[in-house]
Amino acid sequence: MIGIIDYGIGNIKAFENIYRKLDISVKILKQAEDFKDVTKLILPGVGAFDHAMNTFNNSGMREMTENLIFNAKVPIIGVCVGMQMMALSSDEGSLPGLGWIDGMVKKFDVAKIKFQTHLPHMGWNDVSVDKSSPIFKNFPEHPKFYFLHSYYFECRYSKDIIASADYGIDFTCAVNHDNIFGVQFHPEKSHTFGTQLLENFAKL
């Protein structure tokens, strides 16, 4: 059972629609009591880091989420700001992150971006993936995904990096540490490759 954490932020319905089309059991989680029978978790996110952290912390679902991740070893995937929240901190805000993966969220240096539109990084981008990662099973080496962001995740340890992309610099766009995954791009908006990634995640 896929559980989509609905703390008021993110493309909840888009994820739900994809899993229903795949005929994979899914439900939306709005309170701690909803987590019963969930075997995978999705943490979506859009907007500003501090707002997302405040909203999640005040949702009443963080404790249950962390209990499932760290004690029951339930896999989770964070998407966009949902991934950035997994870091220790962000250049965008002053609040501490969740600290689930060792790293910091950094803002792109616009001086290194050659494109006319500097920020946000918006649109389709080639991604270099680690094909040994289970969420990229049966992927080509350079699939395309849809991005919309001005900040990126900088891992402390390279072993936690499972995909990268180029936007002025080579930046990390997917991470994995134990049962915790994160992607900067939006699989729910990335058509065939996004659907395949979400299906692979469901099969972990």
CORQUIZI-V218813 format. One record per residue. N is the residue number from 0. OMEGA is omega as a letter, one per 40 degrees, with the letter a starting at -180 (* if undefined). Layout:
BEGIN
N|OMEGA  N|OMEGA
END
This chain:
BEGIN
0|i  1|i  2|i  3|a  4|a  5|i  6|i  7|a  8|i  9|a  10|a  11|a  12|a  13|i  14|a  15|a  16|i  17|a  18|i  19|i  20|i  21|a  22|i  23|a  24|a  25|i  26|a  27|a  28|a  29|i  30|a  31|a  32|a  33|a  34|a  35|i  36|i  37|i  38|i  39|a  40|i  41|i  42|i  43|i  44|i  45|i  46|a  47|a  48|a  49|i  50|i  51|i  52|i  53|a  54|i  55|i  56|a  57|a  58|a  59|a  60|a  61|a  62|i  63|i  64|a  65|i  66|a  67|a  68|a  69|a  70|i  71|i  72|i  73|i  74|i  75|i  76|i  77|a  78|i  79|i  80|i  81|i  82|a  83|i  84|a  85|a  86|i  87|a  88|i  89|i  90|a  91|a  92|a  93|a  94|i  95|i  96|a  97|i  98|a  99|i  100|a  101|i  102|a  103|i  104|a  105|i  106|i  107|i  108|a  109|i  110|a  111|a  112|a  113|a  114|a  115|i  116|a  117|a  118|e  119|i  120|a  121|i  122|a  123|a  124|i  125|i  126|i  127|a  128|i  129|a  130|i  131|i  132|a  133|i  134|i  135|i  136|i  137|i  138|i  139|a  140|a  141|i  142|i  143|i  144|a  145|a  146|i  147|a  148|i  149|a  150|a  151|a  152|i  153|a  154|i  155|a  156|a  157|a  158|i  159|a  160|i  161|i  162|i  163|i  164|a  165|i  166|a  167|i  168|i  169|a  170|i  171|i  172|i  173|a  174|i  175|i  176|a  177|a  178|a  179|a  180|i  181|i  182|i  183|a  184|a  185|i  186|a  187|i  188|a  189|i  190|a  191|a  192|i  193|i  194|i  195|i  196|a  197|i  198|i  199|i  200|a  201|a  202|i  203|*
END
